[in-house]
Amino acid sequence: MDHEAVLDFAYDDSDSASLVERSVAQELDEIDGDRTRARIDRDDETLSITIEAADPVALRAGVTTWTTLVEVAERAGEI
């Protein structure tokens, strides 16, 4: 994969970061495809999603998808 973006989301506490992580991690196998893949990491209060893509269009789509998933998880968990 030639293109990469790292999305970092900082939370007030590790419990909130963990809640969002568990929510979006379920989508990893469902979303990865031929042109993109993602990895999720968490360090205490910071959730990081690394998106790798074959081309800029796929990267943009991946960033949009993962940002939306995180926003939904935050709203559902009232974070």
Secondary structure, DSSP 8 states (H G I E B T S, - for coil): --EEEEEEEE-SSHHHHHHHHHHHHTTHHHH--SSEEEEEEEETTEEEEEEEESSHHHHHHHHHHHHHHHHHHHHHTT-
